[in-house]
Amino acid sequence: MQSEEITENGLLSPHKIAEALGTPLEELAWALGFSEEDLKRSSFVLTDKAQNRLSNFIDILAIATPRFGSALLAYAWYRSEPLSGYADLTAMHLVWEGNAKQVLEYLEAIDSGVFA
């Protein structure tokens, strides 16, 4: 996903991200740990909490996409694949808990061969 595809007025747009992934806004909201109503309210989307979570999500997908060949497959991994060493939580669950940094570190460790 290119930045211009998923931003609006310089901010990450949940609507554009959902469109780029070919997924309903409701499903994207769930994957981020928000409600669909949250993501429909511009006042919420403009908050640091929402923008940070969207940014972390995009960073994770950007790193995972080359491994899976498409953003859609990386998105499926994010939602469903338990991560070893993290009590078998998925990347999605770690992001919900505010631990996106751990997901990024996990992907970095794979890149360096730690889990190979």
C-alpha positions as CSV (number, residue, x, y, z in Angstrom):
1,M,0.0,0.0,0.0
2,Q,1.4,3.3,-1.0
3,S,1.1,6.3,1.3
4,E,-1.1,8.3,-1.1
5,E,-3.5,5.4,-1.3
6,I,-4.2,5.3,2.4
7,T,-4.0,8.9,3.6
8,E,-6.3,11.8,3.4
9,N,-5.2,15.3,4.3
10,G,-1.9,13.9,5.6
11,L,-3.5,11.5,8.0
12,L,-4.1,7.7,7.8
13,S,-7.6,7.0,6.6
14,P,-9.3,3.9,7.9
15,H,-11.7,4.0,4.9
16,K,-8.9,4.1,2.4
17,I,-7.0,1.3,4.3
18,A,-10.1,-0.9,4.3
19,E,-10.6,-0.2,0.6
20,A,-6.9,-1.0,-0.2
21,L,-7.2,-4.3,1.6
22,G,-10.6,-5.1,0.1
23,T,-12.2,-5.5,3.5
24,P,-15.2,-3.9,5.1
25,L,-14.5,-1.1,7.6
26,E,-16.2,-3.2,10.3
27,E,-13.6,-5.9,9.9
28,L,-10.7,-3.4,9.9
29,A,-12.1,-1.8,13.0
30,W,-12.2,-5.3,14.7
31,A,-8.6,-6.0,13.6
32,L,-7.5,-2.8,15.2
33,G,-9.5,-3.3,18.4
34,F,-11.9,-0.4,17.7
35,S,-15.6,-0.3,16.9
36,E,-16.8,0.5,13.4
37,E,-18.5,3.5,14.9
38,D,-15.2,4.7,16.2
39,L,-13.7,4.6,12.7
40,K,-16.6,6.4,11.2
41,R,-16.2,9.4,13.6
42,S,-13.6,11.8,12.2
43,S,-13.1,13.2,15.7
44,F,-11.9,9.7,16.8
45,V,-9.8,9.0,13.7
46,L,-7.9,12.3,14.3
47,T,-6.8,11.2,17.8
48,D,-3.3,10.2,18.6
49,K,-4.6,6.8,19.8
50,A,-6.3,6.0,16.5
51,Q,-3.5,7.4,14.3
52,N,-0.8,5.5,16.3
53,R,-2.7,2.2,16.0
54,L,-3.3,2.7,12.3
55,S,0.4,3.6,11.8
56,N,1.5,0.5,13.8
57,F,-0.8,-1.6,11.7
58,I,0.5,-0.2,8.5
59,D,4.1,-0.7,9.6
60,I,3.5,-4.3,10.5
61,L,1.8,-5.0,7.2
62,A,4.6,-3.3,5.3
63,I,7.2,-5.6,6.9
64,A,5.0,-8.7,6.6
65,T,3.8,-8.2,3.0
66,P,7.0,-9.3,1.2
67,R,7.0,-12.5,3.2
68,F,3.4,-13.4,2.1
69,G,3.4,-11.9,-1.4
70,S,0.5,-9.6,-0.8
71,A,-0.9,-7.2,1.7
72,L,-4.1,-9.3,1.9
73,L,-2.2,-12.4,2.9
74,A,-0.2,-10.4,5.4
75,Y,-3.4,-9.1,6.8
76,A,-4.7,-12.7,7.2
77,W,-1.5,-13.6,9.0
78,Y,-1.9,-10.5,11.3
79,R,-5.3,-11.7,12.3
80,S,-4.9,-15.4,12.6
81,E,-1.3,-16.7,13.1
82,P,-0.2,-17.2,16.7
83,L,3.3,-15.8,17.4
84,S,5.7,-18.2,19.1
85,G,7.1,-16.8,22.3
86,Y,4.1,-14.5,22.9
87,A,1.7,-16.9,24.6
88,D,0.5,-17.8,21.1
89,L,-1.2,-14.4,20.7
90,T,-1.6,-13.2,17.2
91,A,-0.1,-9.9,16.0
92,M,-3.7,-8.5,16.1
93,H,-4.1,-9.4,19.8
94,L,-0.7,-7.8,20.7
95,V,-1.7,-4.6,18.9
96,W,-5.0,-4.6,20.8
97,E,-3.0,-4.7,24.0
98,G,-0.8,-1.8,22.9
99,N,2.2,-4.1,22.1
100,A,2.7,-3.3,18.4
101,K,6.4,-2.8,19.2
102,Q,6.7,-6.5,20.2
103,V,5.2,-7.5,16.8
104,L,7.8,-5.4,15.0
105,E,10.6,-6.9,17.1
106,Y,9.3,-10.4,16.4
107,L,9.4,-9.6,12.6
108,E,12.9,-8.1,13.0
109,A,14.0,-11.3,14.8
110,I,12.7,-13.4,12.0
111,D,14.6,-11.3,9.5
112,S,17.8,-11.8,11.5
113,G,17.3,-15.6,11.7
114,V,16.4,-15.9,15.4
115,F,13.3,-18.0,14.7
116,A,14.5,-19.6,11.6
